[in-house]
Amino acid sequence: MIVKKRKSDMLEGQDNSYISYGRNAVLELLKSERPVDVIYVEYSDNSKQTNYYVALAKQKNAVIKRVPTEKLESICLSSNHQGVVAISSVIEYVEVVDILEVAKQKGKLPFILMLDGIEDPHNLGAIIRTAEVAGADGLIIPKRRNLQINQTVARVSTGAVNYLPIARVANLASTVRELKKAGVFCFAADMNGQSVYTVDFMIPTLLIIGSEGEGVSHLLKQLSDYIVSLPIYGRINSLNASVAAGALMYEIVRQRNTADIY
């Protein structure tokens, strides 16, 4: 059985997801080409069939969680889950290589955005909207820590989720390393970085934005080629994540448009 999740039963922000439950429904989903976000299995069930589901889920890079039966029932609002529930997104995600291909087809320097730990759906939606309007080639988000694309995010983005290529990856650090091998320079946003107005963005660019609370992780900052910041002139020492992302993105746009003019 497959049901669309009720808005009154939000699960980890996945209000634009579908729930599949029951062994046959979940098996067919796992065997299909449709992406799977999370698979929940009854924590004490180590049967061969359940382990087969887990193996298939790993192949899809799905998050696997072992939970008590009560949790399964609360997710699917049914006792007929047969020990397994899967959450699948209705958003079509892309691969990072697809984002690079988008930039190549444009014939311009790559301009990619990466988010590290953004949890507020309104911030995420606003960032996606600005990124699409600013002409970014794509967005990269982590599978585990970031809020995923849901109904709220899609609404705040005013439909930009349908136009901006979005990739989800298992490991942000590994993705940064691969992008650097491909010739992309990485810029991490941090309040202790150099002013963004002194940085040259006329190179293939990955801009990394962190959460308002923790910012970009220490490892990603270590891997970055540049640490950049927006100058602060008032008494408040930080900006909303989506506002900061917008200002940083449009400095990239400004520099590249100026170069095109001259």
Residue pairs with C-beta under 8 A, 6 or more apart in sequence:
1 20
1 21
1 22
1 25
1 78
1 80
2 18
2 19
2 20
2 21
2 25
2 29
3 18
3 19
3 21
3 76
3 77
4 18
4 19
5 11
5 14
5 15
5 17
5 18
5 19
6 77
7 15
7 151
9 74
9 75
9 77
11 17
11 75
11 87
12 38
13 121
13 147
13 148
13 150
13 152
14 37
14 38
14 87
14 89
14 148
14 150
15 150
15 151
15 152
16 89
16 90
16 91
16 149
16 150
16 151
16 152
16 153
16 154
17 37
17 87
17 88
17 89
17 90
17 150
18 87
18 88
18 89
18 90
19 75
19 76
19 85
19 86
19 87
20 26
20 29
20 85
20 86
20 87
20 88
21 72
21 75
21 76
21 78
21 80
21 81
21 82
21 84
21 85
21 86
22 80
22 81
22 82
22 84
23 49
23 53
23 82
23 83
23 84
25 86
26 39
26 53
26 84
26 85
26 86
27 53
27 56
29 36
29 86
29 88
30 36
30 39
30 53
30 56
30 57
30 60
30 86
31 56
34 88
35 60
35 88
35 89
35 92
35 93
36 57
36 60
36 62
36 86
36 87
36 88
37 62
37 63
37 87
37 88
37 89
37 143
37 148
38 62
38 63
38 64
38 65
38 86
38 87
39 53
39 54
39 57
39 62
39 63
39 64
39 65
39 84
39 85
39 86
39 87
40 65
40 66
40 67
40 71
40 72
40 75
40 84
40 85
40 86
40 87
41 50
41 53
41 54
41 64
41 65
41 66
41 67
41 83
41 84
41 85
42 50
42 66
42 67
42 68
42 69
42 72
42 83
42 84
43 66
43 67
43 68
45 83
50 83
50 84
53 84
54 64
57 64
57 86
58 64
61 143
61 170
62 86
63 143
63 144
69 83
72 81
72 83
72 84
72 85
73 79
73 81
75 81
75 85
75 87
76 85
89 148
89 149
91 149
91 154
91 161
91 166
93 166
93 167
93 168
94 138
94 165
94 166
94 167
95 167
96 138
96 140
96 167
96 169
96 175
96 178
96 179
98 138
98 165
98 167
99 110
99 112
99 137
99 138
99 140
99 165
99 167
100 110
100 112
100 137
100 182
100 184
102 137
102 138
102 165
103 109
103 110
103 111
103 112
103 137
103 204
106 137
108 256
109 202
109 203
109 204
109 205
109 256
110 137
110 184
110 204
110 205
110 206
111 134
111 135
111 136
111 137
111 205
111 207
111 252
111 256
112 136
112 137
112 138
112 139
112 140
112 179
112 184
112 205
112 206
112 207
113 127
113 131
113 136
113 138
113 139
113 140
113 206
113 207
113 209
113 245
113 249
114 139
114 140
114 141
114 172
114 175
114 176
114 206
114 207
114 208
114 209
115 124
115 127
115 139
115 140
115 141
115 142
115 146
115 208
115 209
115 210
116 142
116 145
116 146
116 172
116 208
116 209
116 210
116 211
116 216
116 217
116 220
117 142
117 145
117 146
117 210
117 211
117 213
117 214
117 217
118 124
118 127
118 141
118 146
118 147
118 209
118 210
118 211
118 241
119 146
119 147
119 211
120 147
120 241
121 147
121 150
121 152
121 153
121 156
122 152
122 156
122 242
123 212
123 240
123 241
123 242
124 146
124 147
124 149
124 153
124 156
124 242
125 152
125 153
125 154
125 155
125 156
125 157
125 161
126 156
126 157
126 242
126 246
127 139
127 209
127 241
127 242
127 245
127 246
128 139
128 153
128 157
128 160
128 161
128 164
128 166
129 156
129 157
129 158
129 160
130 242
130 245
130 246
130 249
131 139
131 160
131 164
131 245
131 249
132 157
132 160
132 163
132 164
133 160
134 246
134 249
134 250
134 252
134 253
135 253
136 164
136 249
137 165
138 164
138 165
138 166
138 167
139 164
139 165
139 166
139 167
140 166
140 167
140 168
140 169
140 172
140 175
140 206
141 148
141 166
141 167
141 168
141 169
142 168
142 169
142 170
142 171
142 172
143 168
143 169
143 170
144 170
147 153
148 168
149 161
149 166
153 161
154 161
169 175
172 217
172 220
173 219
173 220
173 223
176 186
176 206
176 208
176 220
176 223
176 224
177 223
179 186
179 206
180 186
180 223
180 225
182 204
183 204
184 204
184 205
184 206
185 203
185 204
185 205
185 206
185 225
185 226
186 206
186 208
186 220
186 223
186 224
186 225
186 226
187 199
187 201
187 205
187 206
187 207
187 208
187 224
187 225
187 226
187 227
187 228
188 208
188 210
188 216
188 220
188 221
188 224
188 226
188 227
188 228
189 207
189 208
189 209
189 210
189 215
189 216
189 227
189 228
189 229
189 244
189 245
189 248
190 210
190 215
190 216
190 221
190 227
190 228
190 229
191 215
191 229
191 232
191 237
191 238
192 227
192 229
193 226
193 227
193 228
193 229
194 226
194 227
194 228
194 229
195 228
195 229
195 230
195 231
196 228
196 229
196 230
196 247
196 248
196 251
197 231
197 251
199 226
199 228
200 255
201 251
201 252
201 255
201 256
202 255
202 256
202 259
205 252
207 245
207 248
207 249
207 252
208 216
208 220
208 224
209 216
209 241
209 244
209 245
209 248
210 216
210 217
210 220
210 241
211 241
212 238
212 240
212 241
216 224
221 227
228 248
230 239
230 244
230 247
230 248
232 238
239 247
